[in-house]
């Protein structure tokens, strides 16, 4: 297991990055600027060298917005954490990738969304 894997986050960023694969060219500009290495390249099934895009490990994303700023194709958007599951469910991408990974990606997003909602509800109680 990777270092830190499975650890619950104490505080979530207000926004997380989402890649809309239909706009992504796989140029990797976002990968180069990500300070936590949460962006990974996804090769195409038919022509892995030519067809690719990136995706984001939401559990590692810190919401720094660097990837969104550096993306030359407007393929990345910052989404409020409490709305992340719905956006991930509809973000699109190659059919084979969505079929293989859609449920896993949605489940991770839903878990983070639920945690963000819980943290927001608990915040006034701490005062």
Phi, psi and omega in degrees: 000138180295151179302126179085353182294138178085354179282136178287140178281137180282324181216133179263149175290155180295334179225150175235155181274140176231132177264128174265101190302330181295338178263343186280135178257355182077025183290341177073012177301321181292323180299320183293331183261349183293120182283348182241010178051047179262000181255133182227150181276137178245111180287152177288152180289314185282315181226081186304331182282326185266324184256118177201164173207179178243161173220169187238134173279099185299332181291343179254342183299135180253004177070031185284343177075003180297318182298319180297317181293324186270347182291117181282354185248007183052041181267351184241133176233146173272129185238136176306132184303326181285001177236009190295323184297316181295321180291317179297321180298332183247015187284345177080195183129176178302138185306315182297321179292315180297318179297318182283326190240350186305312182296318179296316180294318180294318180299317178297317179295318180296319178299316179293321178297315179297319178296318178297321179294317178298316181295321179294322180290327181279338185305312180296332181291337182283342184285000000 
